[in-house]
Amino acid sequence: MNERPAYYTWRGLAQGAVLRVRGLGSLKKYERTLELEPLNDAITYLQRAVDTAAAADPLQCEDLYLLSTARVSRFSLTGQAGDLDAAINAMQQAIGAVRPNDRRRPGYLQHLGGIFAVRSELTGQPGDLNAATTALQQAVDASRPGQPSHAIALIGLFDLTGRLEDLEDAINALQQAVYGCQSDDPGLPRLLSMLGSALVDRFRQSQQPGDLNAAITALQRAVDGSQPGGPGLEGYLSNLGLAQETLYELTGNVDDLDRAIRTLREAADATPVRLDRTKIMMNTALALLARSERTGQASDTSSAISIFREVIELLPASHPDRATCLSNLSATLRVRFEQTAQDGDLEAAFAAGNSAVEASPPDHQNYASYRSHLALAMLARSQRYDNSTDRDAAISALGEIVETARHPVDASYFFNLGLALATRFEQTRLLPDLNEAIETLGQAVRATPARHPERAKYLSNLAGALKTRFEHTGHASDRDAAVSHLQAALEIATATPSIRMAAAMVWGQLSYKAGDRITATDAYAAALELLPQVAWHGLDRPTREKHLSDFLGLASEGASSAISTGQADRALEMLEDGRSVLWTEALQIRGDLTRLYERAPELADRLDRIRHQLNGPPPDTQSGAMGFSARADWRGAGTTGQLLRWRPWRSRPQSQPSREYPGAG
């Protein structure tokens, strides 16, 4: 008689059970303490349980699944790629051990697809991406249509392939699942959050506001239906915060962005796992940066920089997310340099950007963005120190990025190259550089949707380059084209007020010099209407003063234009409008809250929100873009170059490692 496998002896059965219990106990301890030691113990016990069991043991696949999830958790703590390799191997064994119709199979396949997707971002290898797609497609085929597990797999597949039919099927399945739940069902918040995130995805494709409004409603219900400190709350808050920021991008209403920042901060505070918290911290920093670019307020930029630096300290040196954080830090330091002109920020931006590039292989999916941020830091440094070596190296790098980028090429890459070429023309006065800059900036405009806030920045800088060529060659067609682009920039209601105001002011100057004084007067009047929004009292005093200094002489230029057309009353009105803004600033009707933030930050935050409501500009005139100065034809690139943000949290495979992966569903 053949000897039976060890598991089927009483000793083997007892040994396997003991190891499994110890492994589960260690996992529970890890979840309470978030310390590495109990997680190491869990992996040791579960690996021994797997090695002890026979292939026919029905519990072996569960041991393999637990072992895989523990390995993924350790990767999240240490960033060691070997744990991902071992996690994939364990899941492949688990899938091989279950029957095709086993109810656990779809969840196992989703889990495997999620790990492959994470490893593809770590390695940049197309083989891992293909394996992730295959596993998720198998999960779709193995699950029942209309069930949550089916929807989870479809959403994961959509993230990898972009197939809209997968997203539509997932939304339909999630809606059916939500409608089939009782209001007190503990699984309802999870389903609502997944549905809300899927609707946000569809909004990004369709640009239909109804999808975004429905998404925010579902996500808010998920948060409201969760217990404080309950499982999953941090993910629901994170998804809601990102949806609120998406609403800000649609409406330009800074109140939506304020809400997004508060929600993301709450999500970070509610997140127990260190590396999961770093992802939400990163998205919070990006939201703060968006608000800084909209207002020009350096305090938000400084807060974002502090968060990025904290995240870098938390991430292990080998962790794949670290390069992304370094690149985003580089972009943010460069923004603060443009706001404050501190040389230390410029050098730190170059160092962080260079570290991100050096830590990533050239075939990494984010390499172009990392290299773009480094090139922009070099360009800023070349302008600061009149260094042609940095300038030419930046132009060369940006040109290579445009040539080698995947199609369709992101508009920001065109804009960065055009900006760099225009900068070189300012220094060399070589007309071919200016001609190429105009062509490249035009490509950025053409690659951007008509009402997108960033389009106003691209149009304004293209107009500045055309204005410069008109002054160089005297061709009236360039002046006329510049005026047309400035008018188009002014009409984008969701763009940053400072961009629109600068566009109107330069439009007025060009029209005045061309002898069209009536049009010039209208343009100056449009600029003056935006002045209270640019220097509104929700900002701190230094930022208001800087905005006012950028537009010195606006009222007098407008009044002069009005007088030249015989509109004396209109001239007086313009002067009064300008003076009223200056008097309001001088009287300091509402003071800055810096000192109060130092002593009572919660009270200061409440007062600041009230002040935003009282003094805030109309919601249809705000945005997250960054403008150019009225004193120059173009301004720095801001954060252009694809800042990298983490995807919303969902109970499904993700593009970044997460504390939990879906089980059998």
C-alpha positions in Angstrom: 0.0 0.0 0.0 1.3 3.5 -0.9 2.1 5.8 1.9 -0.5 8.6 2.4 0.6 12.3 2.2 1.6 13.7 5.5 -1.5 15.9 5.7 -3.7 12.8 5.9 -1.9 11.4 8.9 -3.3 12.6 12.2 0.0 14.2 13.0 0.1 16.0 9.6 -3.5 17.2 10.0 -2.7 18.6 13.5 0.5 20.2 12.4 -1.1 21.9 9.4 -4.0 23.2 11.6 -1.6 24.6 14.2 0.5 26.4 11.6 -2.6 27.9 10.0 -4.0 29.1 13.3 -0.6 30.7 14.2 -0.4 32.3 10.8 -3.9 33.8 11.2 -3.1 35.0 14.7 0.1 36.7 13.5 -1.9 38.4 10.7 -4.4 39.7 13.2 -1.6 41.0 15.3 -0.1 42.8 12.3 -3.5 44.4 11.5 -3.6 45.7 15.1 0.1 46.9 15.3 1.1 47.4 11.7 4.5 46.1 12.7 6.8 44.1 10.4 7.7 41.3 12.9 4.2 39.7 13.2 3.8 40.0 9.4 7.1 38.1 9.0 5.9 35.5 11.5 2.6 35.1 9.6 4.5 34.5 6.3 6.7 31.9 8.0 3.8 30.0 9.5 1.7 30.1 6.4 4.6 29.0 4.2 5.1 26.0 6.5 1.4 25.2 6.4 1.5 25.2 2.6 4.6 23.0 2.6 3.0 20.6 5.1 -0.3 20.2 3.2 -0.8 17.8 0.3 -1.9 19.0 -3.1 -5.3 17.5 -2.7 -6.0 19.3 0.6 -9.0 21.6 0.1 -7.6 24.2 2.5 -4.3 24.5 0.8 -5.6 27.0 -1.7 -6.8 29.2 1.2 -3.4 29.0 2.8 -1.8 30.0 -0.5 -4.2 33.0 -0.8 -3.4 34.1 2.7 0.3 33.7 2.1 0.0 35.8 -1.1 -1.9 38.6 0.7 0.7 38.6 3.5 3.5 38.9 0.9 1.7 41.8 -0.8 1.3 43.5 2.6 5.0 43.1 3.3 5.8 44.6 -0.1 3.7 47.6 0.9 5.9 48.0 4.0 9.3 47.3 2.5 9.1 47.7 -1.2 11.0 44.4 -1.8 10.1 43.1 -5.2 10.8 39.5 -4.2 7.6 39.5 -2.1 5.6 40.3 -5.3 7.3 37.4 -7.1 6.5 35.0 -4.3 2.9 36.4 -4.0 2.3 35.7 -7.7 3.8 32.2 -7.4 1.5 31.4 -4.4 -1.6 32.6 -6.3 -0.8 30.7 -9.4 -0.6 27.6 -7.2 -3.9 28.4 -5.5 -5.7 28.9 -8.9 -4.2 25.6 -10.1 -5.6 23.8 -7.0 -9.3 24.9 -7.5 -11.8 23.5 -9.9 -13.0 25.7 -12.8 -16.4 26.2 -11.2 -15.2 26.9 -7.7 -16.7 30.1 -6.3 -13.3 31.3 -5.1 -11.7 31.2 -8.5 -12.9 34.7 -9.7 -11.5 36.3 -6.6 -8.2 34.5 -6.9 -7.9 35.6 -10.5 -8.7 39.2 -9.6 -6.0 39.1 -6.9 -3.4 37.6 -9.3 -4.3 40.3 -11.9 -3.9 43.0 -9.3 -0.4 41.8 -8.3 0.7 41.5 -11.9 -0.5 45.1 -12.5 1.5 46.3 -9.5 4.6 44.5 -10.7 4.2 45.9 -14.2 4.4 49.4 -12.7 7.5 48.4 -10.8 9.3 46.8 -13.7 7.7 48.5 -16.7 7.7 45.1 -18.5 4.8 44.5 -21.0 4.7 40.9 -20.1 3.4 41.7 -16.6 0.8 44.0 -18.0 -0.3 41.3 -20.4 -0.5 38.7 -17.6 -2.6 41.1 -15.5 -5.0 41.6 -18.4 -5.2 37.8 -19.0 -5.9 37.1 -15.3 -8.6 39.8 -15.1 -10.3 38.6 -18.3 -10.4 35.1 -16.9 -11.9 36.5 -13.7 -14.6 38.2 -15.8 -15.3 34.9 -17.6 -15.4 32.9 -14.4 -17.8 35.2 -12.5 -21.6 35.6 -13.0 -22.8 38.7 -14.8 -24.5 41.1 -12.6 -22.6 40.1 -9.5 -20.2 42.4 -7.6 -17.3 40.1 -8.3 -18.0 40.3 -12.0 -18.1 44.1 -11.7 -14.8 44.2 -9.8 -13.1 42.2 -12.5 -14.6 44.4 -15.3 -13.4 47.6 -13.6 -9.9 46.2 -13.2 -9.9 45.2 -16.9 -11.0 48.7 -17.9 -8.2 50.2 -16.0 -5.7 48.2 -17.9 -7.3 48.2 -21.4 -9.5 51.3 -21.5 -12.4 49.4 -23.1 -15.5 51.4 -22.5 -17.8 48.3 -22.8 -16.1 46.8 -19.8 -16.8 50.0 -17.8 -20.4 50.1 -18.9 -21.0 46.4 -17.9 -19.3 47.1 -14.6 -21.6 50.1 -13.8 -24.7 48.1 -14.7 -23.6 45.2 -12.5 -22.8 47.5 -9.6 -26.1 49.4 -10.0 -28.0 46.1 -9.8 -26.1 45.1 -6.7 -26.7 48.4 -5.0 -30.5 48.3 -5.8 -30.6 44.7 -4.4 -29.1 45.7 -1.0 -31.1 46.7 2.1 -30.1 50.1 3.5 -28.5 48.5 6.6 -26.5 45.9 4.6 -22.9 46.2 5.8 -21.7 45.6 2.3 -23.6 48.5 0.8 -20.9 51.2 1.4 -18.3 49.2 -0.4 -20.6 48.7 -3.4 -21.5 52.4 -3.4 -17.9 53.5 -3.4 -17.1 51.1 -6.2 -20.1 52.5 -8.2 -19.1 56.1 -7.5 -15.5 55.5 -8.7 -16.7 53.7 -11.8 -19.0 56.7 -12.6 -16.1 59.1 -12.2 -14.2 56.9 -14.8 -17.1 57.2 -17.1 -17.3 61.0 -16.6 -13.7 61.3 -17.6 -14.6 59.6 -20.9 -18.0 61.2 -21.5 -17.6 64.6 -19.8 -21.3 64.4 -18.9 -21.8 66.3 -15.6 -24.7 63.9 -14.6 -22.2 61.0 -14.2 -20.0 63.1 -11.9 -22.9 64.3 -9.8 -24.2 60.7 -9.5 -20.7 59.6 -8.5 -20.4 62.1 -5.7 -23.8 61.2 -4.4 -22.9 57.5 -4.3 -19.5 58.2 -2.7 -21.1 60.5 -0.1 -23.6 57.7 0.7 -20.7 55.3 1.1 -19.0 57.6 3.7 -22.2 58.4 5.5 -23.1 54.7 5.7 -19.8 53.7 7.3 -19.0 53.6 11.0 -16.3 55.9 12.3 -13.1 54.0 12.2 -14.8 51.1 10.4 -13.2 49.0 7.7 -12.8 50.6 4.4 -13.7 54.2 5.5 -10.4 55.6 4.5 -10.8 54.3 1.0 -14.4 55.7 0.7 -13.1 59.1 1.9 -10.2 59.0 -0.6 -12.5 58.2 -3.5 -14.9 61.0 -2.4 -12.0 63.5 -2.2 -10.7 62.7 -5.6 -14.3 63.0 -7.1 -14.7 66.4 -5.4 -11.4 67.5 -7.0 -12.7 66.3 -10.4 -15.8 68.4 -9.8 -13.5 71.4 -9.2 -11.8 70.7 -12.5 -15.2 70.8 -14.2 -16.6 73.9 -12.5 -13.6 75.9 -11.5 -15.3 76.5 -8.1 -12.6 76.7 -5.5 -15.1 75.6 -2.8 -15.1 72.1 -4.4 -11.3 72.0 -4.2 -11.5 73.1 -0.5 -13.9 70.3 0.2 -11.6 67.8 -1.7 -8.6 68.8 0.4 -10.5 68.5 3.7 -11.9 65.1 2.7 -8.4 63.8 1.6 -6.9 65.0 4.8 -9.6 63.1 6.7 -8.9 60.0 4.7 -5.2 60.2 5.5 -5.9 60.5 9.2 -8.2 57.5 9.0 -5.7 55.3 7.2 -3.9 52.9 9.5 -1.3 51.4 7.1 1.7 53.5 6.5 2.1 53.1 2.7 -1.6 53.3 2.1 -1.5 56.6 3.9 1.4 57.9 1.8 -0.8 57.5 -1.3 -3.6 59.6 0.1 -1.0 62.1 1.4 0.4 62.4 -2.1 -3.1 63.1 -3.6 -3.7 65.7 -0.8 -0.4 67.4 -1.7 -1.5 67.5 -5.4 -4.8 69.1 -4.4 -3.0 71.7 -2.4 -0.8 72.4 -5.4 -3.8 72.8 -7.6 -5.2 75.4 -5.2 -1.8 77.2 -5.1 -1.7 77.4 -8.9 -5.2 78.7 -8.9 -4.6 81.4 -6.3 -0.8 82.0 -6.4 -0.7 81.5 -2.7 2.7 80.1 -1.7 1.5 78.8 1.7 -0.4 76.0 -0.1 2.7 75.2 -2.2 4.8 75.0 1.0 2.3 72.6 2.6 2.4 70.4 -0.5 6.2 70.4 -0.4 6.1 69.4 3.3 3.8 66.5 2.5 5.9 65.3 -0.4 9.0 65.3 1.8 7.2 63.4 4.6 6.1 60.8 2.1 9.6 60.4 0.8 10.8 59.8 4.3 8.2 57.1 4.9 8.9 55.2 1.7 11.7 52.7 1.6 14.5 53.6 -0.8 13.7 50.7 -3.1 9.9 51.4 -3.2 8.6 52.1 -6.8 6.4 55.0 -5.6 9.4 56.9 -4.4 10.5 58.1 -7.9 6.9 59.4 -8.5 7.0 61.3 -5.3 10.5 62.8 -6.0 9.3 63.9 -9.5 6.2 65.6 -8.1 8.3 67.2 -5.4 10.6 68.6 -8.1 7.6 70.2 -9.9 6.3 71.7 -6.7 9.6 73.2 -5.6 9.8 74.8 -9.1 6.4 76.3 -8.6 7.5 77.8 -5.3 10.6 79.1 -6.9 8.4 81.0 -9.4 6.4 82.4 -6.5 9.2 83.3 -4.1 12.4 83.3 -6.2 14.4 81.4 -3.6 17.4 79.8 -5.2 17.4 76.9 -2.8 14.1 75.7 -4.2 15.5 75.7 -7.7 18.5 73.6 -6.7 16.3 71.3 -4.7 13.9 70.9 -7.6 16.8 69.8 -9.9 18.1 67.4 -7.3 14.7 65.7 -6.7 14.0 65.5 -10.4 17.4 64.0 -11.1 16.9 61.4 -8.4 13.6 60.4 -9.9 15.1 60.0 -13.4 18.2 58.1 -12.1 15.9 55.7 -10.1 13.9 54.7 -13.1 14.7 52.6 -16.3 14.2 54.4 -19.6 11.4 52.0 -20.5 9.4 52.7 -17.3 5.9 54.0 -18.1 6.4 57.2 -16.1 10.0 57.9 -17.3 8.9 60.6 -19.8 7.1 62.5 -17.1 10.1 62.3 -14.7 12.4 63.5 -17.4 10.1 66.3 -18.3 10.0 67.7 -14.7 13.8 67.5 -14.6 14.1 69.3 -17.9 11.8 72.1 -16.7 14.0 72.5 -13.6 17.0 72.8 -15.8 15.2 75.4 -18.0 14.3 77.4 -14.9 17.9 77.2 -13.7 19.2 78.3 -17.1 17.0 81.4 -16.9 18.1 82.2 -13.4 21.8 82.0 -14.1 21.8 82.6 -17.9 23.2 79.1 -18.4 23.0 78.1 -22.0 24.2 74.5 -21.2 21.2 73.8 -19.0 18.9 75.5 -21.5 20.1 73.5 -24.5 20.1 70.2 -22.5 16.5 70.9 -21.4 15.4 71.6 -25.0 17.1 68.4 -26.2 15.4 66.3 -23.6 12.0 67.9 -24.1 12.3 67.3 -27.9 13.1 63.7 -27.4 10.1 63.3 -25.1 7.8 64.6 -27.8 9.3 62.4 -30.4 9.2 59.2 -28.4 6.0 59.7 -26.4 3.1 57.4 -27.0 0.4 58.7 -29.2 -1.6 60.8 -28.7 1.1 62.9 -27.3 0.1 64.7 -24.1 -0.5 68.5 -24.7 1.8 69.4 -21.8 4.8 67.9 -23.5 4.2 70.1 -26.6 3.8 73.1 -24.3 7.0 72.5 -22.4 9.0 72.2 -25.6 7.4 75.3 -27.0 8.1 77.2 -23.8 11.7 76.2 -23.8 12.2 77.2 -27.5 10.6 80.6 -26.8 13.0 81.0 -23.8 16.0 80.3 -26.1 14.7 82.9 -28.6 14.6 85.5 -25.9 18.3 84.9 -25.2 19.6 84.3 -28.8 17.1 86.3 -30.9 17.3 83.5 -33.6 14.0 83.5 -35.5 13.9 79.8 -36.2 13.6 79.1 -32.5 10.6 81.4 -32.3 9.0 79.9 -35.4 9.4 76.4 -33.9 8.0 77.6 -30.6 4.9 78.9 -32.2 4.3 75.7 -34.1 4.8 73.6 -31.0 2.6 75.8 -28.8 0.0 75.5 -31.5 0.2 71.7 -31.2 -0.4 72.0 -27.4 -3.5 74.1 -28.1 -4.9 71.7 -30.7 -4.3 68.7 -28.4 -6.4 70.3 -25.6 -10.2 70.2 -25.3 -11.9 73.5 -26.2 -13.1 74.3 -22.7 -10.3 72.8 -20.7 -8.8 75.3 -18.1 -5.2 74.5 -19.3 -6.1 75.6 -22.8 -6.2 79.2 -21.6 -2.6 79.0 -20.5 -1.6 77.4 -23.8 -3.5 80.0 -25.8 -2.0 82.9 -23.8 1.5 81.7 -24.3 1.0 81.0 -28.0 -0.4 84.6 -28.3 2.7 85.9 -26.5 5.0 84.2 -29.0 3.0 85.5 -31.9 3.1 89.0 -30.4 6.9 88.8 -30.1 7.2 87.7 -33.8 4.9 90.5 -34.8 7.2 92.9 -33.0 10.2 91.3 -34.7 8.9 91.1 -38.3 6.0 93.5 -38.4 3.6 91.0 -40.0 0.1 92.1 -39.0 -1.2 88.5 -39.4 0.7 87.5 -36.3 -0.8 90.4 -34.3 -4.3 89.4 -35.5 -3.7 85.8 -34.6 -2.4 86.8 -31.2 -5.5 88.9 -30.5 -7.8 86.0 -31.6 -6.0 83.6 -29.2 -6.2 86.1 -26.3 -9.9 86.5 -26.8 -10.3 82.8 -26.8 -8.3 82.5 -23.5 -10.5 85.2 -21.9 -13.7 83.3 -22.8 -12.7 80.1 -21.0 -14.7 80.8 -17.8 -13.1 77.9 -15.8 -9.6 79.2 -16.3 -7.6 80.9 -13.6 -8.7 84.6 -13.3 -5.1 85.8 -13.5 -4.6 84.1 -16.9 -7.8 85.6 -18.2 -7.0 89.0 -16.8 -3.5 89.0 -18.4 -5.0 87.9 -21.7 -7.5 90.7 -21.6 -4.8 93.3 -20.7 -2.4 92.2 -23.5 -5.4 92.1 -25.9 -6.1 95.7 -25.0 -2.5 96.8 -25.4 -2.3 95.2 -28.9 -5.6 96.7 -30.0 -4.6 100.1 -28.7 -1.4 100.1 -30.6 -3.2 99.0 -33.7 -5.5 102.0 -33.5 -8.6 100.0 -32.6 -9.3 102.1 -29.4 -12.9 100.9 -29.0 -11.9 97.3 -28.9 -9.0 98.1 -26.6 -11.3 99.8 -24.2 -13.6 96.8 -24.1 -10.6 94.6 -23.4 -9.3 96.7 -20.6 -12.8 96.8 -19.1 -12.9 93.0 -19.2 -9.6 92.8 -17.4 -10.7 95.2 -14.7 -13.8 93.2 -14.1 -11.5 90.3 -13.1 -9.3 92.3 -10.8 -11.3 91.7 -7.6 -11.2 88.0 -8.3 -7.5 88.0 -8.8 -6.8 89.9 -5.6 -9.7 88.6 -3.6 -9.6 88.6 0.2 -9.6 84.9 0.7 -5.9 85.1 -0.1 -3.1 86.0 2.3 -1.9 89.6 2.1 1.5 89.0 0.4 -0.3 87.1 -2.4 -2.8 89.8 -2.9 -0.1 92.4 -3.1 1.8 90.4 -5.6 -1.2 90.0 -7.8 -1.9 93.8 -7.7 1.7 94.6 -8.5 1.5 92.3 -11.6 -1.2 94.5 -13.0 -0.1 98.0 -12.1 -1.3 100.6 -14.6 -4.3 98.6 -15.8 -6.9 101.2 -14.7 -5.0 104.1 -16.1 -4.3 102.4 -19.4 -8.0 101.5 -19.7 -9.1 105.1 -18.8 -6.7 106.5 -21.4 -8.1 104.2 -24.1 -11.7 105.2 -23.1 -10.8 109.0 -23.2 -9.3 108.6 -26.7 -12.7 107.3 -27.9 -14.7 110.1 -26.2 -16.0 107.9 -23.3 -15.1 110.1 -20.4 -17.7 108.5 -18.1 -16.3 105.1 -18.8 -12.8 106.3 -18.1 -13.9 107.6 -14.7 -15.6 104.3 -14.0 -12.4 102.4 -14.8 -10.4 104.6 -12.5 -12.9 104.2 -9.7 -12.9 100.4 -10.1 -9.1 100.2 -9.9 -9.0 102.6 -6.9 -11.7 100.6 -5.0 -9.6 97.5 -5.2 -6.5 99.3 -3.9 -8.4 101.0 -1.1 -9.9 97.7 0.0 -6.4 96.3 0.1 -5.0 99.3 2.0 -7.8 99.2 4.6 -7.2 95.4 5.2 -10.9 94.8 5.6 -10.1 91.3 6.6 -6.7 90.4 7.9 -4.5 87.5 7.2 -4.9 84.4 9.4 -1.3 83.4 9.6 -0.9 84.0 13.3 -4.2 82.4 14.1 -3.2 79.3 12.2 -0.1 79.0 14.4 -2.1 79.1 17.6 -5.5 77.6 16.7 -5.4 75.9 13.3 -8.9 74.4 13.5 -10.5 77.8 14.3 -8.4 79.5 11.5 -9.6 76.8 9.1 -13.2 77.4 9.9 -12.8 81.2 9.6 -11.0 80.8 6.3 -13.8 78.7 4.9 -16.3 81.3 5.9 -14.2 84.0 4.4 -14.0 82.0 1.1 -17.8 82.0 1.1 -18.1 85.7 1.8 -15.4 87.0 -0.4 -15.0 84.2 -3.0 -15.3 85.1 -6.7 -18.2 83.6 -8.7 -17.8 79.9 -9.2 -17.7 80.0 -13.0 -14.5 82.1 -13.1 -12.0 79.9 -11.2 -9.8 77.1 -12.1 -6.6 75.1 -11.4 -4.4 76.4 -14.1 -1.4 78.8 -13.8 -1.2 81.9 -15.9 1.5 84.0 -17.5 2.5 87.5 -16.3 1.2 90.6 -18.0 4.8 91.9 -17.9 6.1 89.1 -20.0 5.0 87.2 -23.1 5.1 83.9 -21.3 5.5 82.6 -17.8 7.0 79.5 -16.3 5.5 76.2 -17.0 3.9 75.7 -13.6 3.6 72.0 -13.0 3.1 71.2 -16.6 4.5 67.8 -17.4 2.0 65.3 -16.1 2.0 65.2 -12.3 1.4 61.7 -11.2 -1.6 60.9 -9.0 -2.7 57.6 -7.5 -5.9 56.0 -8.6 -9.0 56.0 -6.4 -9.2 53.2 -3.8 -11.5 50.4 -4.7 -12.1 46.9 -3.4 -10.5 45.5 -6.6 -7.1 45.2 -8.2 -5.4 48.5 -8.3 -2.6 50.2 -10.2 -0.7 50.6 -6.9 -0.4 48.2 -4.0 -3.2 48.3 -1.5 -3.7 46.8 2.0 -6.5 44.5 0.8 -7.3 42.7 -2.4 -10.7 41.2 -3.2 -11.3 37.7 -2.1 -13.9 35.4 -3.5 -16.5 38.1 -3.6 
